[in-house]
Amino acid sequence: MNQSPLRLKWALVLILAGGIARAADLATLPLNPGTYVLASYPRCEEAPLAAVVRFDGRSLAGPHDSNCRTEILERDGSTFRIRRGCRADGASQPSIPDEFVETVQVKSRTAIVLTPASGEPQNYALCPGFR
């Protein structure tokens, strides 16, 4: 007779564990930290800053961004819809964070396709030798 409350407790534990696993699944992009450069540059070390995106293990950031936050809104396999918010680096006055939504397709732990909400897909690859 006491098995019913026990089963209910285990069912709740499993549901909560699934929710925590799902939240962890959405917590960060499965990428190696580092500097990613547009794949169209054969020698990534020579790419201009406009062709660079940094990943610190939690957030994506452009070359002049600081205090960035990346929030994963949705995941469909290896494709993530994210919201990024960053401040301009080096601004003499406090800046209002820029916030935008884009799609990241993770090709591998070292390669992504980044698609801005109103733009064309761009291929990026990890560049370990980038300055």
N, C-alpha and C positions, 0 to 999 in steps of 0.2 A: 504494500500500500504506500510506503514511503518512497517508492521508486519514482513516482510521478514528479514530486517536487525536485528530486535529484536530477531527473532528465531535463526538467525545465531549466535548472541552473546550468547544466552543461550546454544546453542549446543557447542560452544567453552568452555564455563564455565564448562559444564558437562564433556567434554573430558579432560580438564585440571584437574578437580577434580578426575576423574578416574585415571589419571596418577599419581597424588599425593598420592592417596590411595594405588595404586600398589607399589609405591616407599616406602611408610611407611610399607606396608606388607612385603617388603624384607629387611627392615632396621635392624631388630634384631630377634633373635630366641625367640620363645614363651616359655621361661624357667624361673623358679625362680632362682635368683642369689644364689650362694653358691658353695660348694664343692661337686663334683660328684665322686663317687667311683665305681670301677668295682663291679658289682652286685654279683660276685662270692664270695665276702667277706661277710660272715654272720654278722660279727660285723665290720661295716664300719670304726669305730674309730681306728681299729687296722690295717687297710690296709697300705701297704708301699706307699711311695710317687710315685712310678712308676705306681700305680693303681689309680692315682688321676688326675682329670681335674677340673679346677675352671671356673666358669662363673660369671662375674661381672655385668651382665645385658646388656653388649654389646659384649664382646669377650670371647672366650674359651681360656684357657691357661693351659699348663702343669705345674708341680710343680716347675720347675726351669726356667720358662719363665717370661719375663717382656715386657712391652710396646707392648702388643699383639693387633692385629687388626683382626677382623673377618668380612669378606665381603661375603654376601650371593649372590651367582652367579645365582642360580635357586631355584625355589620352586615348588614342585609337591605335593600338599596336605600337609601332615605332614613331608615330606622328603625335606631336604635342601642340596644343593651342595654348599659348602663353601670354601673360600680360607682363610687360617690363616697365619699370619706373626707375628713372635715373635723374641725377642732377648734373648740370654741366660742370666739368672740372675746371678749377682755376678762375671761376667767376669772382669778380671783386665784390659783388653784392650777393646776398643770398638768392638762390635761384629757385623757381618753382619747378618741381620735378616734371619731366616729360614722361607721359605714360602712353603706351601703345600696345596693341594686340598683334601678334604675329604667329606664324606656324613654323615649327621646327620639326623636320624629319631627321631622325637619327639613323644615319646609314651604318655607322659603326661607332665605337667609343672615340674615334678620332676624325670623324667626318659627318657633316650635317648639311642639310639644305634648309636655308632660312628664307622664309617668304613673308615679307611685310603684308599687312592687310590690304594695301593698295599697290602692290608691286609685283615684280617678277621674282621667281625662285632664284636663289643664289647659292652655289655650292661653296662650302668652306671646308678646309682641312687643317688639322692640327699642325702647327709649325714649331717644333721644339727649339729650333735655332733662332727664333724671332727675338729681336732686341727687347 
